[in-house]
Structure formats: C-alpha cells, structure tokens
Amino acid sequence: MDFLSNLFKFENNSTVCGLTDELNILYFMEYFKQHDDNVLVVTNSLYDANKIFQKLKTYTEDVCLFPMDDFLSSVALAISPDLKVTRLNTLERIKVDQKVIIVTNLMGYLRYLPSIKDRDKLIISLKKNKEINREVLLNLLDEFGYTRDSLVSATGEYSVRGFIIDIFPIESDHPIRLEFFGDEIDSIRVFNEDTQLSINEVDSYNVLPFKEVLSEDKSSIYDYLDNPMVFYIDNNQILNGYKKICNDIVDYKDSKDIDKDYKYMFEYEEINPKQYIYIETLANKQGAISYNSKPIMKFNGNYDLFSDFVKKEVLRNKVIICLSKNNQIEMIKNLFDNVSIDNIKDNCINIINKKINSGFIINGYTVISEYDIDDIKTISSYKNTYKMGRKIKDFNELHNGDYVVHKAHGIGIYGGIVPLNKNGLLKDYIVINYAHNDKVYIPVEKIDSIYKYQEADGVVPKVNSLNSTSWAKTKMRVRSRIHDISDELIKLYAARNNQKGFSFKEFPEEIVFASEFMYEPTSDQIKCTGEILGDLSLDKPMDRLLCGDVGFGKTEVAFRAMFKTVMNGYQVCYLCPTTLLSRQQYNNALERFKNHPINIALLNRFTSGKEVKRIIKGLSEGTIDIVFGTHKLFNKEVKYKNLGLLVIDEEQRFGVKHKEEIKEIKNDVNVLTLSATPIPRTLKMSMSGLRDLSIIDTAPINRYPVQTYVLEENDLLIKDAIYKELSRNGQGFI
C-alpha cells in the first residue's frame, strides 16, 4: 500500500487526528520505514499498549513491548514477574545496533531504569576453563536479583551443591549447570529443570540481571532509545493518567507514613523528548494535521452483504482486499468478475496477498481485511521465557500432622517414619497416633493400608480410639447408605465391550482439518488425538476419558474426533452441563469447522420453539451433523438418524437423573468424556480399565503463567489486576 507514503505527513511537535486505529499503526510503520530513528509509542494504559503492540507485530518483528504494572499493583502488591522479564528482554533488544519500535504504557515511560552508562557492566560472562571466584559469582547473582534455592526449577533461581552451581537465567528456556574445579569452570551444561538431566554442553554463557539494578544515576526508556521519535496516544488521557498516579502516590505515602520527598519514578516533566507527535482521535488543537478516514463494517461471514458493499465501493473508490491465505484468495476471487490479483488497478476489485488487522476508507481508497469479511479470531503472540517452576506430580505426599485413615483402625494422625528393632531386624515403620496417646506402627511396605484423609475446608475430623467400636460402627453405617452399582457398571461395560461397533475409515480431509488449527499442538494433544482416532478405527464402541487442565486443548482433540465421525457419515452429540458452556463450544465449533460443509446446531433453553422443531427434524433426517446442547438433548422427541459419537463435557457436573439418561444414549455409540476434574468414580473406572484414559499434561507453548496473591480486599487493586489481565489478552473470573 504505497499510496500511504504519499498521504502521511510527519512534522515534529505536531498533532495528528482523524486516523482509524489501523491507520495509526500504519502511520507508525511508515515513519519507521522512512527514518533511521527508533520509535517510542506511549499510551496511558497497559491494555492500550498491548493492543498496539499486537497490531504492530502483524507488520514487523522489530517491535517490543515495555510493560509496567500500575502503581498500586507494583508497590502495594508485587511487580508482575512475567512483565518484568518482558521489560528486561526489551532492554537487551535495544542493545542490538538496529532500530526498533518500543511500545510502553505511562508507568513504563516514567519508570526508573539502570543508568545507561552502566548497562554494559550488568552482565556475568561465564566461559569454560575460565577462573571466577565462586563467592564473587554468588554475590553477583544476589545483586542481580536471583534467589537461592535448594533446587533450581523456576526462572531467577540458583542453587549451590558442593562444586556445582545451577542458575536459571532470565533469557533461557532451561537452566545451566556450572561444575567447578577450584575456581575454574570445568563445564557448562544446559539441563532440564523437570528431570534435572543434561540437554547439551556449551562453552560460554552470559547471565543477565533478573531485576532492574538501580544506582544513583537513573535513566528512562527514552534515554535508552537515543533520541527517538515519540508518539503520544491520546495525550489528554495520558495527562489524566499521570494525575491519578500522583494522587495514588500521595495517598500511599500518607497511609504508610513514607517521606513525602521519596520518589518512585520520573516526573512527567523530567522527560523532554526533542521530537514527538501527538496522535489524537478527535481534532482538539488548532493547526492539527487532520485526516478523514473511517473503519470498515464487519460482515461476520455474510458474503452477500460483503459482495454488495464491494460492488458499490468500486464505483467510487479504489478497492483493495487484503488476504493472507491462498484458499481465501480463490474463494473471494470467485465472487466477482473484474478482479486483479497482486496488481492494483482502477475500476476493478484488487486482491493482494497481505495481512492487515482491519480495513479502512481514506482518500479514495477502500481497504478490506480478512478479519472484516469473516469473524476470525486473532491470535496474540505472547512470548515470555519466565517459568513459574516445575509442577508437583506426587499427590500422595504425607506430612507430620496430616490426618490419615487406616482400614482397620480408622482416623488417626500421621507421625512420620521411625526405625524399630524387631527380632534383631531394624525396619522402618509408619507411626499413626490415635486418641488417648495410642499408637499404631505399620511396616512401610504396607503403606497401601492407609489413605490420606480428605476433609472439607475447616473441618477437623474426630480421631478414633483403638479401644472403641466407633470405627466399626461408622463403616457399617456408611455401608448401609451406599447404593452398590458395581454389578450394574460391570454388566454395562461388559456389554459395551462385546457390542459390535463401526470401524471408521481415514479421509485425506482430516489432514487438511488438522492443518487449519491456529496453534501448534502440544505433544500430549498429538498423543491423545492418536489414541482417540485409534479407538474410532476399531470395531467396538469407544469409551474414553480425556483429562486435562483448563486451557490445555481438550476441545481441539474432541473436534478432530468429531470431524472424523462426520466424515464417516455419522452424527455427533456434544453434551454440556450449562447453557453458557454449550453456547461457547457451539461458537468455537462454528469457527473451527467453517471451511467444511458440516451442519452444526445448538439446542438449549434459549433456542426458539421454531428452531427446536427444525433441529429435531434435522437430527432425525440426518441433515444436522453435529448438535451442541444441554439437558434439552435428553428430550424424548430428540432422535438421531445415525449417532456415532457422544461427547460429554464436564460429566461430573451432571446430576444422577441426567447420568441415567446418558446411559440410555451411549449403550452402543462411541463416547468421549472431557474433564479437568473427573469425579472419583469416573477416574476409578478409567484407572481400573473399565474405561480408557488419555491425559493432556503439557501446557500450550508460552501459556501465561499463573500468579497468586493473598491480600486484604481492595477494590482498586482488584480493578487493576483485572485490567492488567485483559491487557495480556487473558481471562478473569470473579
């Protein structure tokens, strides 16, 4: 879009208004192309900064985010570790002798940074066969913000064991292990923080600070960029934001009795850029450079509306449609007669292979993006090397004072392991303390006779006595209240196992469908998909439980099984416990299956009577391939022509009555149950072999780390936390 280079004007100390959000991005990019300066974009909020950063990423890799928490969050609570790592990575990128665009919020703009004169000193150079005093190295790690621990598992940690020092550097995906011979580094190895096993050996390594090390001389992000062009986005909002920060600082100092002269950051007036441009939404200053532009309407997949709009626009403007995928280009090209591909001409519809974030109309040009035509989800590129630590994988750990249950003696208190001499043999025994100072000693090899007591929050169980029959009475009372369904379950699953099912074939479209997944599948997703598709290829009904944490990709695995089912001519029923979840999964399916001729319907309490009749008829006649819904799908009128797969999302949230109805549906069809927290019975059946089990234990690449804080209720902090989460394109649950 070379026409923009002639359209845009860049005048120092000026105000520009009237551009759409996307044209603002292209304005920054055009300046960046035409000039040798670094560019600094300043917004009031972190949310706005991240939005601009994500949009700039569409056009260039030479852009970095310099994010900073709000004042109350950073001072009264804690500085976000992943935002800190992003800032430090950005400062390292600035060191490279290559121009760059930095996007920051007001707090990042005002933040104190290490003096630019000292930045080259803030590095620990490690080389094989080089001597370095170990105590000096450990002191430097402390000064650089690294935390000493017994075992390195998270970014910013180090540990010391004899002649070995482990460090998890800020910029590294894995920690490094230094082996010393005296003060000489004998070897440097990169190792896996989960297994503690070596990955490879390196000859040298540079360790960067894990915090912004400050001295008496301080610099700002503006200083680091060496006289950049500064774009202020909505300067009035920035000034109002600065007033709020000043008020927050005054209130905080008063509440904590802090010296009024103490400074947390630069004052706004202390940073005096030599060249800057104000970007305003509306013209609010005389002499502003004003443009007349407007955004494109969203067509949301309505191709008739889109086609009519383009045909009208081509009569008055030069129309350019920007598409990034070849199949999109072919599809849109077939909608019109007078089309030019990658060669912009007058009086015709021009299609170019280019990705933009959103369309706009300006100065006789109508530019349309793929996101305007279809309701496509944009994927934010969030990359952060910060690792929160390894996952705890042993769920049966016992600690002194834990309540335990012994099969024969009842509830007691775990007292640890002690060695006892019996018949001349020294053995380890588990100690359980009971009422009246009684103790039971159990050989460690019989640990399977005790269980960790699962109590309700705040409930302290009554410890049993060895000289009473209370435990025996408790077992009898519970036994009498339990409805034993084991015989029924075994018969049901034996019948399913002997039932002749339908073996699904493979189709080349499955490869195309898998390739359309917007993310890189994890190793566990690939493994679980293989297990489920393998089940579907057998001639007996599948009954598999798919476990995985929220956001680990269970839905995508289910969608691939659903696609295979439909390709083989069978229908899919996707059962959800709530109306909200059914709507959410229905919308996800519409987006995921949109490139394939698959008819998808939604049946819940908000479905109109007319639509209910249409769906029931479509299911019975086979014209509907996939139906999402809640308990409405248990309606006796709902009949399937050829049901091949039942997907149950969060089975543990269905009531007993609904579960009995599920059994009637799933006697001879393939069943896939999805759950992040399966109920014990469901999990027990999977572990015992009555049902198959697949586990997604690998988090998606660069998944946002979880940060947990406990503090007294403060509405402003909660607001700031939610706003910061939204700025990272995350989710918030209140």
N, C-alpha and C positions, 0 to 999 in steps of 0.2 A: 504494500500500500504506500507507494512512493508519493502519492498526492499529499500525504500529511506533512512531508518535509517542506513543501512549499506553503502549506497552510499555517503551520505553527510558527509563532514568533517568540523569541527568548530575549527579554530585556531585563537587565539586572535591577533589583529593587522595585519590581513591578508587581501588579496584581492581575491574575488571570481568572476569568469566571466564564460560566456557561458551558463547560465541558461535562459530558457524562462521566460516570466512574471509569468506564473502559477507556474513554478518550484521555482522561487524566493519566492512566497507565501508559498509553501510547505517547503522551506528551513527555513523560519522564524518559521513556525509551528513546525518543527522537533526540532529546537533548544529550543523552548518554552516547548515542552514536556520533553526533556531530562535534562533541567536545572531548577534550582529554582529561577533564576534571572528574574526581569522584563525585558521587551524588549522595546527599543525605535527605531522606524523606522523614518528616516529623509529623506525628499525629497526636491527638490528645490522649487516646486510649489504646491499650494493648490490643483490643478487639479490632479497631480500625487498622492498626499497624499490621496485624497478621493477615487481614483481608487483602491489603495492598501487596504485601509480600507474596502471598499465594498467587495473585494475579500476575505479578511481575515474573514469577517462575515460569509462566507459560511462554515468555519471550526470551529469557536469558538465564544462564546459570550463574552469571556474575552479579548475584544479588544475595544479600544476607540479612537476617533478622537480628536486631539487637534489642531483645525484650527485657523489660524490668517490671517486677511486681508493683502494685500500688503501695503507697507509703504505709498504710496501716498493716497490710499483709506482710510487708518486708521487715518492718521494725517491731510491730507488736506481736507478730506471729512467727514467721520464719521466711527466709528467702527461698523461693522455689528452686530445688536443686537442678531440675532439667532446664529451667530458664537460665540459671547461672552457667550451666555447661554450654548452652547456645551462645550466650554472650562471649564466653572465653574462646569458643571456636571462631566466632566472628572476628574477635581481636587478632587471632592468629591468621585469619584470611587476609586481614588488612595489611599484614606484614609483607605479603606477596607483592612484588613490584608490578601490579596490574590493576587498572582502575576497577572500581566496584560501586554498586548501589547498596547503601545501607538503609534499612527501614527501621525506625525506632519510635517508641511512644515517648511522651513528655518525661516520664520518670527515667527512661534510658538516656534521653538527651541531657538531663541535668545531673546524671549520676557521676560521682567521683570515681575516677579510674587511676591506675598506677601512672606515675609520671612517664610521659612518652620517652624521656631521656633514659629511663631505667628499664624499658621493656625488653631490650636485648639481654639484660642481665638475668631476667626471670626465666631461667631455663637450666635444667640439670642435664648435662651431657654425659652419657654413660657409654663406655667403649670396652670391648673385650680386651683383656690383658692390660688395661689401664688401672693405675692406682688411684684410689679415692678413700679418704679417711671415713670409716663407717659411721663414726659418731657425727661427723660433719654432715654426711648424707642424711642421717636420721633427723638432725636438727633442721636441715633444709626442707625435708618433707613436712615437718611440723609447721615451719614458717609458710610453706606453700599451701597449707590448708588440708593436708592429708591426715587421716585419722588412723591411729594404730589399733589393730585388732589381732585376735589370735589366729584368725583365718581370713584370707582375702576373698571376698565374694561380691563386693559392690564397688562401683567407681569411687575413687577418692580414698580408698583404704590402703594400708600397708601393714605387713606383719614381719616379725623377726624371729627366726628359729636357728640358733647357732650361727653358722656361716652362710645362712640363706636369708635373703631379704626379698619378699614378694611385694610388688607395687601394682596397683590398678590405675594406670594413668588416665587422665581425663579424655584424651583424644583416641584411646584404644578401645577396640571391641573386646579384648581379652587382657588379663593381667600379665605382667612379666616377672620372671624369677631370676634373681641375681645370686650366683654362687661365688663366694669369696675364698681366696687363699691368702690369709692375712688381710691386707688392704687392697689386694689385687683382684679385679673382677675376672674370675676364671671362665664363666659362661653367662650368657643372657638368653633365656628361653621364654617364649610365649606359651602360656598354658591355659587350659580350660578351667574356668572358675567353678564349674559344677563337679567335674570329675577330678580336678587338680592334676590332670595328666598333661604332659608337654605336647604342644602342637608343632612348633618348629623352633630352631635356634637362629638368633640374629647376632650380628657383630657389634651393633651400636643401637642406642635408643635415646631419644630426647624426652625428658619428663617435664611437662608444663605445669604451672600452678593450678591448684584446684579452687583457688579463690582469687579475687582481685586484690592483690597485695598493694596496700597503700603506704606512701611515705609522706613526708611533709609537703613536697611538691605534688600537686594533683593535676590531672588532665581530664578532658571530656572526650566523648566520642567525636565531637567536631575537631578537636586537636589532632586526633589520630588520623583523620582523613585529609589533613594538609590542605586547608582552604577549599572545601568542596562547595558545590552549588547546593544550597539548602532550599527544599520545597516545604513550606509550611501548609498543612492541610487544614482549612477552616481555622484561621488564626484566632478568631473570637472564641471558639471552643477551647483552643489551647490556652488562651489567657484566662478564661474562666476556670479551666482545669488547674492552672497554676495557683489561682486564688484559693481553690479548695485545698490543694496540697499545703499551702501556707497556713490555712486555718487548722488543718489536721495536725500539723507540726506544733502549732501553738497549744492546741488542746492536749496533745500527747505530752508535751513538756510540762504543762500545768498538772496533769494527772499523775505524772511520775516524778515531779519535783526536780526536773532537769534544768541545768543552767540555760537561760534564755539565749545566750550567745553561741551555744553549741550548734554547729552546722552539720546537716546530714547530706547535703548536696549543693551543687552550684545554684546561685540565684539566677533567675531567668535573664536578668540584665547583664550578668557577667559574661555570657557567651555572645560575642558580637561578630556574626558572620559578615564577610566582605561582600559576598554575592548571595542573593536569596530571591525567591519568587513566592508570593502568596497564592495559593490555589483556593478559590472560593466557589461555593455552589451558586450563590447569587451575587450580582454586582452590588457591592456596598461601598465602593470607593470611586471617587471621581478620577477619570483617566485610566480606568482598568481596561486591560485588553479583553474584549468581550467576544465570545463565540456563540453561535446559535446552533445548538445540537439537541438531539433527543434520543432516548433509548428505543430499541425495537420491542414491540409487543411480544409476549410469549405465546407460542402456538400450541405447546403441550401435545405434540403429535397429531394435531388436526391438520392434515395435509391439504384438505380442501380450502380451509381458511388461509393457510400458508400460500397456496398457489394463487388464490385470488389477490392476496396482498402483493405478491411479487409482480403479477401481471399489471396491476395498477401503478406500482412504483416505477416499472421500467419505462413507462410513458413520460415520466417527469424527471427521473434521476438515473444515474448510472448505478446499476445493481451489481453488487459483489457478494457472492455466497461463499463463506469460508468453511471448508470441511477438512477433517484430518484423516478420514478413513476412506479407502477406495470403494468399499461397498456402499457407503453413504453417497459418494460422488455419483456412482452408477444409478442409484435409486432416484436421487434428486434430478439427475440429468434427464431421466425418462419422463419426468413430469412436464417438461417444457419442450418447445420446438426450437426456438432460437437460442442455443446455448453455446458459449465459448469456454473451453477448458484451459486454464492457466495462461490466458492471453486476453487481457482486459480490453473490451471494445465498447463502442457506443451502440445504443439501441438494441442490446441483446442482454441475455442473462449470463453473467460471468461467474464461473465456479473456479475457485483456486484451492489448491491443496495447502491449507494453512489453518493452524489452530488459533482461535482467539477466544476470549472469555465470554463476551456478549457483543451484540450488534449495536449499531448506532446510525443516525442520519445526520449528515453535516455537509454543507456547501455543495449540494447537488449529488452527493453520494449516499447510497443506502447499502450499508454493510450488514450482513446477517451471519450469525454464528450457528454452529450445530446445536448449541445449548438453547438457542431461541426456538429452533424448529421442534426438537424433541425435549421431553422432560428428563434430561440426562443428569445424573448425579456427578458433581465434580469431586475428584479425589484430591485431597490436600496432601502435599508431600511434607510429611513431618519426619525429620531425621534427627535423632539425638543419640549420642554414644553413651549417655548416662544409663547405668544399670543399677537397679534397686537392690540387687542381691539374689542369692540363689533361693529357690523355692524349697520350703520344708516338705519333705516327702515321706517322713515317718509319722503316721498319725497315731501310733500306739505308745508313744513315749510316756513313761511314768516318772513322777517326781515325788519326793518325800512329802507326805501330807495329802496326796491325792486319795479320793475315795475309790475303792475297788469292790468288786462283788466276787465272792468265791461260791462256786456251785453248791457246796455242801454247808458252808458256814454263814453265808450272807454278806452284808455290807460291813466293810472294815476300812482301816486307814493304812495305806501303803507306807512301810517304814524303811524301805531300802533293801539292800542285799548285804548279808553278813556271812562270813565263813564260820562253819561249825565242824567240830571234830566228832565223828560218829563211827564207832567201831574201828578206830585207828585211821579213818579216811577223812581228809579235810575236803569239804564240799561247800559250794555257795548255796545259800537258801534265801528265799524271799520272805521278808517279815511283814505280816499283816497284824495290826493292832485292833483288838476288839474291846467292848465295854468291860469295865471292872479290871483294867490292866491285863486282860488276857491277850496272849499272842499265839499266832499260828505260824509255823515255819514250813515253807513249801520249797522242795527242790527246784532249782531254776529250770530244769528240763520239763517241769510240769506247769510252766507259765500259762499254758493254754487252758488251765482250770480257773483262771481269774480273768475278769474283764474290768476295764476302766468304767467307773460309774458315770452315766450321762445324766447330769442334773439340770433342772430348769434354772434359769437365771435367778440367783439369790437364794435358792432353796438349799438348806443344809439337811442332808439325809440323816436318819437316825441310825447310829451304829448298833449292830446286833450284838447280842451276848451269846457266848458259847454255851452257857448253862440254861438256855431258854429254848422254847419251841416256836418262838415268834417267826423265825425264818421259814420253818417248815409250813406254818400256817399261811404265811404270805404266799408261798409257792402254790399251795392248794387253792387259795382264794383267786389268784391270778389265772391259774389253770382252768378253773371253773368258768371264768368270764371270757376266755378266748374261744372264738369260733374257729375250729380247726379246718382250714381249707386245703391242706396239703394234698389229700387224696384227690380232691377235685382238680387242683392245679396239675398234678402229675398225669391224671387221665386226659386233661385238656391238651397238655403239651405232647403227650404220647400220641394222641390222635392227630395233632398237627404234624408230628414228625413222620407219621405213616401216611399222611394225606399226599396224594399225587398233586403236585403244583404245576406251574407252567414255566418252562425254561425260556428266558429272554435271550434274544439274539443281539449281536453288536451291530451298530449302524455308524457309517462314517460321519453322520451329523453330530454324533456325540463328541468327536474330536473338535469340531467347529464350536460346539456349545461350550466346551471346557476352555477353549482358547479365548472366548469372549469374557471370561472372568476378569474383572478390573484389577484384581490384586494378584500378587504372587502367592500361590497356595503353599501352606506350610507342609513340612514333611509328614506330620500327623494327618493333615487333611488328605494328602495323597494316599497314605496308607489306609485310612478309614474308607475312602472312596473305593479303593480296590477291594476291600473286604466286603463292602455292601454290594457292589456290582457283581462280585464273585458269587454272593448268595443268590442274586437275582438270576444268574445263569444256571442255577441248579433246578432240578425238577421237584423240589419240596418247598413249602412256604417258608419265607424268611421271617424270623422273629429276633430282631437285633436292637440292643440298647446302645445309643450313641451318647457318650458323656463328654462334656467339655465345658470349660468356664464360659461365662458370658463374653461374647465378642471374639471367641476363638474360631468361629467359622463352621458351626454345625449346620446352619441353614444352607450354605453353599453345597455341602456334602449331600444334604437331603434333596436339593434342587437337581443335582446330577442324577440321583436315583429316580426322581420323578420324571426327568426328561427321558431316561431310558425306558421307563414304564410306558409313557405316552407313545414313544417311537415304536414300541411293540404292539400298539393298538389297544392298550388298557387305560382305564381311568385311575385318577389319584384323588383320594380324600385326605385333606390336611386339617386335622382336628386341633383347635386351640382352646384353652380354658377361659379366655376372656375376649370380649368384643374388640378391645383395643389391640390386643396381640393379633387377632385374626385380620383386622384391617391393615396393620403394619406388615404382616407377612404377605398379604394379598398384594399390596403396593410393591413390595420387594420383588414378588414373582412377576408382576406386570413389567417391571423394568428389566428383570433378568431374562425373561422369555420373549421379549418384544421382537426379536429378529426371526422368530419361528412361528409358523401357523398353528399356535396352540390356544385353544379357547379356555379362558380362566374365569371363574365366577366366585362370588363372595356371598355366603348365606349366614347372616347373624340377625340380631333383634332389630337392627336398623334397616334391614333390607325391606323394601316396599312389598306389599302384597302381590302386585303385578309381577315384580321381579322374582319373587319366590316361586310363583307358578311357572315362570319361564325357566328358572333353574331346575326345578323338579322335573319338568318335561325334558329339558336338555340332558339331564343325567340319565333318565330312563331310556331316551332315544340314542344316547351316546354322542350327542353333538357338543357336550361340555367335557373337556378332557381333565381339567383339574378344578376342584372345588375347595375353597377355604371356608371354614366356619367354626361355630361354637357348638353347644349342645343342640342347636337347631338341626344339626345333621342327624340327630337321633330320631327325628320325626318319622313316624311310621310311613308317611307318604313318600319319603325320600328312598327311591330305588335306583340302583345302578345297573346299567346295561352290561358293563364288563369291568368291574372294580378289580384292579390289580395291585394297588399299593395303598396302605393306610399309614399316614404319618401322624404320630401323636406328639404334640409339642407340650412339654412340661406335664407329663402324665400324673405326677404327684399332686397336681392342683385340681384334679377331677374328683368328685365325690364318689361314694360307694355305689350309688344308684347308676351314675353315668358309667362307671367302670364295668358294671354288669352288662350294660347295653353295648359297650365297646367289645366285650367278649363275643356277643352275637354277631357283630360286624366282622370280626377278624378271625373267624374259625378257619377259613381256607384261603385268605389273601396274605400277601407279603405285608409285614408290619415293621415299621421303623419308629422307635421311640427316642425322642430327643430330650435330654435333661442336663441341667447344670448341677442339680441336687436331687438325684433319684431317691425315692423312699427306700428304707432298708429292705423291704420285701422284694421290690423290683431289682435292687442291686444284688441281693442274696441269690435270686433266681439266675441272674447273669453269671455270678461267681460260681454257682454250683453246676452250671452247664445247661440249665433248663432254657435259658435264653443266651444268645450270643452277645458279646460285649465288644464295643470299639471305644477307644478313648482318644480324645484330642487334648494333648497335654502341652502342646507347643503354642506359645503366644504368637500372633502375627508379627511380622517384621516391623520394628520401630513402633510397637504399640506404646501408647502413652503410659508412663509409669504412674502408679498409684501413690498418692501422698496422704498420710493420715495425721490429723492433729486433734488433740483434745483440749478444749478451752471453754471458758465461760461464754454464755450466749452474748453475741454482739451482732446486731443486725447489719451494721456497716461491713464488718468482716465477712459475714455470710454473703452479702451482696457482692463484695469484691472477689470472693472466691468463685462465685457462680460466673461472674463476668469474665474472670480470667480463664475459667474452663471453656466458656463459649469462644473466647479469643483463640483457643487452641483447637477449635472445631471439636471439642469434647462434648460430653453429655452431663447433665446434672439431675440428680434425683433428690427431692426434698421430702 
